[in-house]
Amino acid sequence: MKIAIIGTGNLGSSIAKGLIKHKSFTSLYLSDKNTTAVKAFYDEDYVTITNDNILAVKESDMVIFALQPKHIDSVLESVASKITKNHVVISVAAGVDIARIENIIGSDKNIIRVMPNTAISIGKSMTCIAANEKAQDKVELAQKIFNQLGTTMVISEDLVQAATVICASGIAFWMRLVRATTQGAIQLGFEAEQAHELATQTCFGAASLLLESGRHPEQEIDRVTTPSGCTIEGLNAMEHQGLSSALIQGIVASFEKINQIKNN
């Protein structure tokens, strides 16, 4: 598979790192107006760095547009004439729906909207996928690529905005919770490095328990809470301060914001 990534900011670079790590291509073009930003990829085999988007499209079977919403229209317009019916066009631009892309390059093109998160750089992304009618038979191909970079879920496009909040923005939400746990550990007497390791490994263990056991979070909570114990004391104190409510409100606020981006 010949792949091009147009736009190599944080997400585009993360996708590139994941593809390179898993050798998921026969050739990879990384196109950005600032080629010095991707100097880390210069010595990688079968990777070409360029600022020529048209060249990147012509030399690829799959084109991943990893651009900010405010830039994607102009870039799509500049390469539209070079996108053929054989290309698989993937957009990871937040808030940019398939109809908007179809209006620029045509509804007869294979267009897939993909929302990964930055854990894609280590092969641990939760990636959601939605496609237009023309690309329904290409969804499996997109899954094959992105399953090498984590886990995929095929969803209807009307859920992509919500998936962006839960999976992409969600990385930042979980990082903040890990940071808070680290700060708490430091206050209890641990050195910063120790506190960080304790927080991150515990978070990893919690997620792994849920994934491997298939149990509901409350079932796992019940296993570590005892009557009049320290765990339930801490949980109740957090809830009195609005932990769950604050997290839900943050998710809803993020969702409202991404819908504003889409509408603008």
N, C-alpha and C positions, 0 to 999 in steps of 0.2 A: 504493500500500500504506500503510495507516494502522498505524503501529507505536507500541507503548508499551514503555518500559524501566522496570521496577520495581526500584529499587536502583541508585543512581548513585555507587557507590564507584569505586575505580580501574578495574575492568574495565567496569562499566556506563558510566562516563564515556568510556572509550576507545571502546566500541562507538558511543556517541552521536556522538563526534567523527568517527569513520569514516563513519557514516551521513550526517552533515551535510556532510562534505567531498565525498561522492560523490552527494549529493542523492538518496538511496535511499528516499525516502518522500514521501507526499502530506501527512501530518501525523505529528508525533512528540510523544508525551507522555513526559515524564521525571518519574517519581514517586519521591519520597523524603521521609522524615519530616523531614529537615533540608534544606529547599529552598535555604538560603543556600549549601550546598556546591556547588550547580550554577549559581551566579550568572553564570558565564561564558557560559551558554547563553540567558540571558534575552532578548537582542536578536536571536537567530537567527529567521529566517523560518519560519513553520509549526511552531514548537516551543513547547510549552506546559509550564510548570513547575508541579507540583502536589504535594501530600502526600496526595491522595485516590486510593488505589489502585483503588477501585471505579470511579471516573470514568475513570481511565486504561484500564482493561479495557473498559469500555463503549464507549469512543471508539476502539477499535483492532480491527484484524484479526489482528495478530500481537502477542503479548505476550512480551517477553523478561524472564525473572526472573534478574536479576544479583545474587543475594543470597548471603550466607554460609549454609552448610549449617544452622547452628543457628537461622536465622531463617526459612528457606523454608517449613517446615510451617505455621507460624502465619499467614504472609502468604497462602499458597495457600488455607488454610481460610477466611480472611476474604473472599476473592474468588471462591471456588469456584462459588457460585450464579450468578455473572455470566458465567462462562466457558461458551460455547456450543459446539456441535459444529462451528461454522464457524470458530472461533478456531484459530490455530496457536500453540500454547504451546511456548516455547523456554526451556529451563533451562541456565544456564551455571554452576550451583552445583557445586563440586567434591565428588565422592563421593556425590552424590544420584542414585540410579538411577531409571529410568523407573517401575519398579513402585511405588516410594515415592510418586511424583507421582500415578500412577493411583489409588492407594489414597485419595487426597484428592479429586481432581477427577473421577475415573472413567476407565475404560479405553476409553470411547467417545469420548474427546477426542483431538485431534491433538497428540501430545506428542513433541517432538524435543529430544534432549540434544545440546548444542553445546559444544565446548571450544575457544575461541579463545585467543590470548594478547594481551598489551597492545600488541603491534605493530599491532593492529587500528586503532589511532588514526591511523596513517599509511598504512593500506591494505596492510600487509605481514604480516598474521597468517597463521599456519598453523592452520587451523580444522578440527577433526574433528567429524563429524556422525553421529548414530545416532538412529533413530526407532522408536516403537512400531508395532504392526501397523496401527493406524488411520491413522497419519500417513505411511505409505509413499509415497503419492502427493503428499505435501507436501515430500518431501526435495528435489526439484528446485527448489522455491520457496526453501527455506532456502539451498540452494547459490547460487541466483541473487543473493540478498541478500548472503551472506558472501563470494562470489567477487569482489564489488566492493570487499571489504575485505581482500583477500589471496588465499590459495589454500585450497581445501577438499578434504577427503578423507572419503568416506563409509565408515564402518567398522561392525563389529558392536559391540553395546553392551558386550560383555565386554572390549573393548579400550580403552574410554573412560578407565578409570583409568590405564592405561599411557600413553595419549595425553596425559593431563593432565600427567604427569611430564615427558614428552619435549618437549611443545610449550609448555605454560603455565609450569611450573616451569623448563623448559629455557631460557627467556629469561634467568632469573636466573643459571643455570649459565654461559651464554655471556657474560653481563655480567661475571661474576667472572673469566673467562679473559681478556677484553679488559682488565679492570683490572690483572690481573697482568702482561700484556704492556706496558701503559702504565708500570707501576712499573719494569719491567725497562729500558724505554727511558730513563726518567729516570735510572736508575743508570748508564746508559751515556753520559749527558751531555746529553740533550735536555731542553729546557724542558717543563714539564707540558703546556702546550697543544699543543706540537709532538708530544709523546709520545702524547697522546690521539688526535690526528688520524692519526698513523702506525698506531696499533693498530686503530682503528675502520675505516679505509679498507682495511687489509690483511685484516681479518676479512671485510669486505664483499666484497672481491675473491676471497677463497678460496671463499666460499659461491657467488658468481656463477659462478666457474669450474666448480664441480661441477654447478650447475643447468643451465648452458648447454652444457657438454661432455657431460654424462651419464656421465662417467668416475668410477671408484671413487677415493676419497681417496688410496689407496696409489699409484695411477697418477700422480696429480698430485705426490705426495711424491717419487716416483722422478725426476720431471722437474727437481727443484731440488736433489737430493742428488748429490754427486759423490764418488768415492773419496777418503777421507782429508780430506773437506771440512768446513767449519764447520757446515753444516746437519745432517749425520748426527751430528756430535759433539754438537750441542745436543739433537737428538732422543733420542739414546741416554742422555744425562745425565738428561733428563726422565723417560724410561722407567725408569731405575735408581731414580729417586725415586718411582716409582709413579703417573705422570700418568694413564695409561689406566685403571689399576686404581682409583685414587681417584675418577675420574669415574664409572666403572661402579658402584662401591660407593655413591656419592652418589645415582645414579639409582635403584638398588635400595632404598636407605634411604627415599627420597622415596616410592617406590611402596608400601613397607610402611606408611608413615605414612598415606597416603591411604586405604589399605584399613582401617586402624584407624578413621579418620574415618567411613568408610562403615558399618562394623560398629557404631559407637556411635550 
